[in-house]
Amino acid sequence: MPLQVSPASLQDWALVREWAAAEGWNPGAADAVAFFAQDPEGFFLGRIDGEPVSAISVVNYSDTYAFLGFYLVRPDLRGLGHGLATWRAALAHAGGRTVGLDGVPDQQDNYRRSGFALAYRSARYVGEVPLPDRPVTGVVPAERVDPAVLAAYDNACHPADRPRFLTSWLTTPGHRALVRVVDGRLTGYGVVRPAESEARIGPLFADDPADAAALLDALAAEARAFGAPRIAVDMPGANPAAARLAEARGLEATFETARMYTGPIRPVAQQRVFGVTTLELG
């Protein structure tokens, strides 16, 4: 039977999460709810005789920007062209939009041949952040600030506005969203969530390293509350202060990815991005 690529449902994506976990990607426990909130038509499965064999997401954020992730083929069926066929079918969903992705090193040459160009490299930092000696000052739950103010801060740090995703990401059960407020002004925010192994932090957006450090410490403390002393955060090389913060907290770089785009994106306050939201949806 030939491969058939068709849209996937939220229920279908439970299997893809299992595939991602088997690859060591450490997916969040409840990520799919927020992912599908952004673009429920942006998730695809390749099937042979009704059996899922491949997956990909191409999520549209705006009329000009989309993000590609979850590019997976079942291990026993790799090397047969199923991945490329799934890729081509799903990319049509993006239309003429610029598409971004976070690519692992062994796929980056393939992405270049498909029209993607390197923007910057990222590294996943993993470890146990020591508990602070005293409560972190100026960090409060995200629901204490005006949602419009928080959304505006997020918009400045991402290539497209994402209100549907953001609303869901901040309120998904198990997610802990914190903000940093200094002199009545929002100076950063972050989210920590349970995952397959280490708790995942993302985004981690902040005005400066001090704000980022306060948020990282507070988010790591929140992770302990749901039994995860170790955290993982994907930090972009485009902001060197991010790696310095990770190393100062004793986190170790594990694997590397590359943010790549097929075309131009709107300006992003990259100096505020200490941790990307997810490698799956940007």
N, C-alpha and C positions, 0 to 999 in steps of 0.2 A: 504494500500500500504506500502511496506517496505521502509526504509530509503535508499536513494541513495546518495553517496558522490562523488562529481566530482569537477574539478577545477573551480574556480570562475574568472570572468573577472573584469577588473577595474570598469566597469559600475555596476556589481553586488555589488561591495564593498561599494557603497553609502548606501545600506540598512544596511550593517554590521556596518558602521559608526553610523547610527541612533541607532542601538542596543547598541553600546558602549557608546553613549551619554546618553541613558536612564539608563545605569548602573552607571553613574556618573564618567566615566573614562576621560571625558573632551578631546575627540580626537581633533587633529589639523584639521583645516579647509581644508587643501589640502595635508594631509599626504600620501594619497594613491598613488599619482603619484610617489613619491620617493620610497615607499614600493615596488611597482610593478616594478620599474626600477631595483631593485636588483635581484629579482627572480620572474618573472611573472607567473611561474608555481607553486608557493608556497602558493597559497590561495585557500581555499576549502569551499564549501557549502554542507550541508546535506539537501536534499529535500525529501519531501513526496508528491507524486502526483504532482511534479513540483513546490511545494510551499517551499521556504526556511524556515528551522526550526533550523539550527545550522550552526556554522562557526568556522574556525580555520585557522591559517597561520603557515606554517613550511617553513621558508625562508632559503635557502642554501646560505651561504656566501663564503665557500671555500670547498675543498675536505674533510676537517676535522671538519667543524663547521657549525651548523645551529641554528636557533632561533625560538621558538614557541610562538605564541601570539594569541590574538583575540579568545580565547576559549570561545564560547558563545552558549547558547541554548535559544530559545525563551521562555520567562517565563511561558507561558501557557502549554508548552510541556516538562518541566523539570521532572526529576525523572523517565523517561521512557527508559533510556539507549541510547538516541540519541547522547548525548555528548560523551560517551565512544566509540560508534561506529564511530563517526566522527574523534575522536582522533586517533584511531587505523588505520583508513584508511589513514589519512594525514601523520602520522609519517613515513610511508613507504617512503615518499618523501625524508626524511633525510638519508636513507640508514644507513651506519655504522658511520655516523658523530656523534660527541658529540653534544648534543642538550642543549641549554640554555633556560631558561624562567624566568619571574618575576611573582611569584605566590602570590595571595592574601591569607591571613591566613587561611580561611576556606577550601581552596583546597590543602594546603601544605602536609597534610598527604596522600592525594590521589596521589600527585606527587611523594612522597617518595616511595609509593608502586609501582609506574611505573619506578623506578630506578633513580630518581632525588635526588641529595644530596645538602644540603645547602652550599652556598659559603659565602653569607653575606646578611644582611637585608638592606632595603632602606626605606626611608620615603619621602612622598610628602610634601614639604613645600610650603605654600600658603600665600600670603599677598601683601601689597603695599609697595614697596621699596621707601623711601623718595628720592626726586630728589637731586642730589649732588649740593653743593654750587657753584661749578665751573665745567667747562667741564672736563670730564675724560681724562687724558693725556695718550698717548701711545696706544689708542684704535682707530682702523681705519676699514673701510669696508674690508671684506675678499678678495675682488678682487684685492686689492693692494699688495698681497703677491703671491709668486710663488705657483701655485696649487700643484706642486710636493712636496714642503716643507710642505704645509698644510696637504696633504695626508699622508706624513710620520709621522707628529705629531699625526694625527688621528689613524694611524695604531698602534702606540705605546700604545694607550689607549683602544684598542678594541681587542677582541679575534681573529679577522680575518681582513685582508684587505677588504675594501668595496668601491672600486672606483666608481662603478655605482651608488650605493646609495648616496655616498658623493657628487658626482657631481650634482645629482638631488636635494638633500637636501639643498645645498647651493644656488641653483638658482630657486627653486620653487617660483612662484609668492606669495608675502606676507611674505616669510621668510626673516629675516634680519640676515645676518651673519657678525660677527665682529671678529677681531683678536687683540691680544695685542702684540706689538712690543717694545722691550727694547734694546737700543744700537744696532739696526739693526737685532735683533734676535727674532724669533717668540717664545713667552712665553705662548701662550694660544689662545683658540678661543671658540666661542659660537654662538648659533643660537636661535632666538626667533621667534615665529610664532603665528598667531591668532588661537584660539581654541574655543570650545563651550562656555566656560565661561572665566576663567583666561587665559591670554596668557601663552603658554608653552615655557619654556627655556630648551634646550637640543640639543646637548651636552653642557656642561660647563667644558672644559678641560683647565687646567692651571698648570704652574710650581709650584706655591706656593699660599698661601692664598691672598697675595697682588694682584697678577695677577688675581686671581679668583674674588676678590672683585671689581677690576676695570671693569672687563668684566660684572659682574652681574649688577653693577650700570648702565653701558652703555646700556645693553640689556633691563633693566627695563625702561630706558628712551625711547628706541626705541618702546617698547610696548605701551607706552602712545601715540606715534604718530599714531597708528592705533586704538586708543580709548580703550585701555585695561590698566587701572592703576594697576590692580592686576595681579600678575604672579604666576606660579606654576612651581616648579622644583623638580625632583626626585633625592634625594641625597643619595649616598651609605654610609652605616655604616662602610664599609671597609676603608673609609677616614674620620676619626673623625673631621678633619678640616672643612669639608663641612657643617656639622650640626652647628658648631660654627659660621661659616659665615652666615648661614641662620638666626640664632638666633640674631646675631649682627645687622642684617638688619630688625629685627622685624617680620620675617616670622614665621608661626606656622605650626608644624607638623600635618598633617591630617591622612591619612591612610598609612599603612605599607605594603610592599611587601617583598618577599624573592627571591634573585637571586639563582637559582639552576641549576645544570648541571648533565648530565648523565655520564660524563667522564672528562678526563683532557682537559685543554685548554692551549694555549701558554701563556707565561708570559705577564702580562698587567701592565702598569705603574699606579697602582691604586692610588698612592698619587697624581696623576694629575687629577683624575676623581672627580670633584666636583658636577657634575650633569650628569646622564646617558642620552643618546640620546633620547630613547623612551622606555616605558615599553612594547611596542608591538613588536619591532624589536631589542631590546638590545641597 
